[in-house]
Amino acid sequence: MKARVHVMLKDGVLDPQGAAVKHALGALGFDGVDGVRQGKVIELDLADGATEAQVGEMCEKLLANTVIESYRIEVL
């Protein structure tokens, strides 16, 4: 089984990397960008029999800081 985990900062949490990317895009002439949020994608190759619930547990314990980040699991 393969799973992809999308981790993003929660709404309301400052995103300095996103702000830096937005600023850089403006400096390159891309003026139509109103906001940027930056996150991460983690792809997992899992043994047969692994469950989405186990991936959720991985996210809760290690892959995401659930105080400031949210995550979405995509089973591939």
Sequence and secondary structure as in RCSB ss.txt:
>XXXX:A:sequence
MKARVHVMLKDGVLDPQGAAVKHALGALGFDGVDGVRQGKVIELDLADGATEAQVGEMCEKLLANTVIESYRIEV
L
>XXXX:A:secstr
 EEEEEEEE TTS  HHHHHHHHHHHHTT TT       EEEEEE  TT  HHHHHHHIIIII  TTTEEEEEEE
 
